[in-house]
Amino acid sequence: MSFCDIIIWKRGESMAGKHNFMRELKELKGNLVWVFKQSKGFRGYTFGFLGINLLTMVVTLSSTVAGKFVVDTATSADSQNFTLYIAVMLLTTLITILMGFFATLFSSYVGEKFAFSVRARMFDRVQRGRWFNISKFHSANILSRLTGDVNTIASAIISIVPSAIVSFLELVIVAGILLYFDPVMALVGLVVGPLGVIAGTAFRRKYVRYQVKLRDSESEYYSFFQETLANIQITKSFQQEDENNDRFEDIRKERLSLVMKSARLGALMSIMMKLVYNIGYVVAFSWCAYRLSQPDSGYTYGTMTLFLSLVSVLQGTIKSLGAIIPRSLSAVVAAKRLREITDIPADEYKGCTDIPENVGLRFEGVSFTYDDQKILDNINLTVASGQRIGIVGASGAGKTTLIRMLLSLISPDCGKAEFVTDGKKEEISPDSRRFISYVPQGNTLISGTVKSNLLTADKNATEEDMMKALDFAEAGEFVRANPRGLDMTLSEKAGGMSEGQAQRIAIARAILRDRPVLILDEATSALDEACEGRILQRLSELKGKTCFIITHRKSMLRYCDSVAEIDAEGKLKLKNSDNYINHEKML
């Protein structure tokens, strides 16, 4: 490599470093602005907490100054104000203790209130954010952000900011007192202060990187626990206890390594800051002793006591600043992770509330690609109101993708996807979910009671309405047989209930919602054919209800008017249900 090449390479490396620095600076600014916006409505509380801390600081410094006069009075011939100064010290000490008590209560109350407020906004965004974006996060990852990261931000707003301001002001006031008594001591404080801050932030970038990795490892930790507990039957049936313990040990070791690296770096930054200030303490102490030894210096034992007390106050301030730096960096990391949630675009609603009786569907040239793989390719489909369409195809062919498109969880890459309502066309959007009742695949009941699950479909439903829906879904008999009836308790994933019973309650929930479009996604896979037949017969007798039925069971297709078959290339062919069934039988 020639000399010119080296110069060009170094210049490029320098420009890249500058670009990265500017990008990090811009990101830091964005995170700080985001945190400031989140504090809206709580800034008054923050100023209140700041006021308490400022008052505590003033009282503490007053006690320190009073201590000087106590010593000077005790060592001089004139001791007439000795009792007064002692009383001032006792009073200021008592006030400091009381202020500390109220500060603890105040910060706990406001911190929890603020954390709940931020958590509520995050929770709302997770619910209202676009499903396609939300689904990229593991649920435990989101849970980690809603708990640990929110608590970190709450601490930053309520505690770190006021503490930083008070610590800075305390340094200024202490420097002012020192300037009054001895300009040299003030100069030492003013020089040492900035040097300590510079030393304490020497490894900021590396510390932030460790904090990001630590937060990610926490999400992995939560994810592992959640998935293991959610699939405990799989763990037991495949005898995976030892393997899971080994995996947990690997996660623990990895996390411990990150914790220690982060802790060492944080401690190193804190030590460097303290080292600088302790050098300042030694200089101050030595200067104080020297001045005291000079007969004409005007130094007294009280002055010496004041300086030593101020140094103690200064060291307390240093410790606060030393703790604030890593906590602030942690807050920046937490803000970055929470911004990833708030930056998720929300579902766009136009506020439509009307629910027409007749709803059909029209797909025209609809395509959808995921990870460079064509899932749906130029689909054309027209479904009249009241028709029942069976959706079939091999696993992974795009049946679930089609349903997600109907629910506006995803949008087509190209083409038109719209509902036809009483002759009018309405593009499929979050608003069009008001047309739909949905029975998802798998166990989707929520812990609570049968009644609470049914009320998610219609919060105004009466018990009579609920029992009618349960009878429709062949669930009324076993609900009545339970002593608690509609109030029978359901644990997580409908524990204590069979898969078939859970499916029937899910069907009842969709029937209770009573919308013109009904989507059944493998909704009867756990039912016997007789039970399935009775439910489907009742569905076929409902007038004006457009049904989309995903199934692998040929028996369900007897109740469909047409069958939409999706092949491996993402093409859709609409066939007569009888012809399709006969063809399958021949095969």
Secondary structure, 3 states (H helix, E strand, C coil): CCHHHHHHHHHHHHHHHHHHHHHHHHHHHHHHHHHHHHCCCCHHHHHHHHHHHHHHHHHHHHHHHHHHHHHHHHCCCCCCCHHHHHHHHHHHHHHHHHHHHHHHHHHHHHHHHHHHHHHHHHHHHHHHECHHHHCCCCHHHHHHHHHHHHHHHHHHHHHHHHHHHHHHHHHHHHHHHHHHHCHHHHHHHHHHHHHHHHHHCCCHHHHHHHHHHHHHHHHHHHHHHHHHHHCHHHHHHCCCHHHHHHHHHHHHHHHHHHHHHHHHHHHHHHHHHHHHHHHHHHHHHHHHHHHHHCCCCCCCHHHHHHHHHHHHHHHHHHHHHHHHHHHHHHHHHHHHHHHHHHCCCECCCCCCCCCCCCEEEEEEEEEEEECCEEEEEEEEEEECCCCEEEEEECCCCCHHHHHHHHCCCCCCCEEEEEEEECCEEEECCHHHHHHEEEECCCCCCCCEEHHHHHHCCCCCCCHHHHHHHHHHCCCHHHHHHCCCHHHCEECHHHCCCCHHHHHHHHHHHHHHHCCCEEEEECCCCCCCHHHHHHHHHHHHHCCCCEEEEECCCHHHHCCCCEEEEECCCCCEEEEEHHHHHHHHHHC
